[in-house]
Amino acid sequence: MKLFAFAWLALIPPSLLAGPQEIMASNIKWMRQFGSYSEEPHATFCLMAGGGLRAATKNLQTVTGDWLAKHPTAKVIPVSSMPFNTRDPQSRLIFVWVVDGDQSLNVELARQGCLDPATQRLGEGQALEVPQGDYDTFAKKLTAAGEYACEHKLGIWSRPQDDPEFPKDRELVTMFRSHREALEKLRTMALQNAGVVSYLTVSAIAGASSECSGSLKGILRLSEARRSEYVRLLSSIRDDLVIGTAFDRVSFSYWYGGLGLTVDRTWAKGIAYLPHGYEKVGRIVSSLDDLPTEDGVYLVPIEGSWYVIYVMG
């Protein structure tokens, strides 16, 4: 039994064994919900307890950066951890709170609608590594913050037509023409891998592990070279670009909402390649600068089989 305990402890980064007070948030390099620390190469920190690879976010990177700038002495507190990457037996995905006294980055992200409060709650099988009382107090603050964001339609809770950041048609067409070669390569790769994986992002590829489920698990079936090429091409366009593959389309988007949330609508606007034509996919319109209010798939032709696409439903 003692041998097992020592073996388990060996998998935990040394700084975590030393205590959460040893980890400064300023020492971690954050990319949206994920963080890395050069002194702990086997640890991946995450601002979400669940849904970290696919959960909807809004302005998370900006709000995190602003909050950390105002709280330079903020500390990272490990809340729960699990094995992360089958290629690295020592790897851990660690859900963390970032706090400065009674101020919490996690709660602030929920209050501004940067993420769904549900991503902050531990699921079945996730062991709590902080006192239950602290977790209960956090949960109460989180609920209030989430209710505020939802009531005021902030961030991920906003309606698509109320979001000033939704991309105009010209912005998407410019992205297509500026990065056509990369998009065409990604389209070809996505069609070739359609039977393996249907959802790809830079962060999903980087974080793919045996703990993933559904389409994300398929990422592990791609070769290392293939994953690296996806990351290279996606990053050359936008590091937040999402590839979605279905039998009738390959879509590329970075503006979406409602995905994975407890709301009655989801939506996304981006670029799509339709290999079999548009007739059975959606409706052709002259412009999507004014978003439709009815459910459906709407298309603005760019050229050939490429379209600006807006999906709501």
HELIX and SHEET records of a PDB file:
HELIX    1   1 LYS A    2  LEU A    9  1                                   8    
HELIX    2   2 PRO A   14  ALA A   18  1                                   5    
HELIX    3   3 PRO A   20  GLU A   22  5                                   3    
HELIX    4   4 ALA A   25  ASN A   27  5                                   3    
HELIX    5   5 LEU A   60  LYS A   70  1                                  11    
HELIX    6   6 LEU A  105  ARG A  111  1                                   7    
HELIX    7   7 PRO A  117  GLN A  120  5                                   4    
HELIX    8   8 GLN A  132  GLU A  151  1                                  20    
HELIX    9   9 GLY A  155  TRP A  157  5                                   3    
HELIX   10  10 PRO A  160  ASP A  162  5                                   3    
HELIX   11  11 ASP A  169  SER A  178  1                                  10    
HELIX   12  12 ARG A  180  GLN A  192  1                                  13    
HELIX   13  13 VAL A  202  GLY A  207  1                                   6    
HELIX   14  14 GLY A  214  ARG A  221  5                                   8    
HELIX   15  15 GLU A  224  ILE A  237  1                                  14    
SHEET    1   A 5 LYS A  29  MET A  31  0                                        
SHEET    2   A 5 PHE A  34  SER A  36 -1                                        
SHEET    3   A 5 ALA A  43  CYS A  46 -1                                        
SHEET    4   A 5 ASP A  88  ASP A 100  1                                        
SHEET    5   A 5 LYS A  75  ASN A  85 -1                                        
SHEET    1   B 5 LYS A  29  MET A  31  0                                        
SHEET    2   B 5 PHE A  34  SER A  36 -1                                        
SHEET    3   B 5 ALA A  43  CYS A  46 -1                                        
SHEET    4   B 5 ASP A  88  ASP A 100  1                                        
SHEET    5   B 5 GLN A 103  SER A 104 -1                                        
SHEET    1   C 7 TYR A 199  LEU A 200  0                                        
SHEET    2   C 7 VAL A 242  ALA A 246 -1                                        
SHEET    3   C 7 ARG A 249  GLY A 257 -1                                        
SHEET    4   C 7 TRP A 267  TYR A 273 -1                                        
SHEET    5   C 7 TRP A 306  MET A 312 -1                                        
SHEET    6   C 7 GLY A 296  GLU A 303 -1                                        
SHEET    7   C 7 ARG A 283  ILE A 284  1                                        
END                                                                             
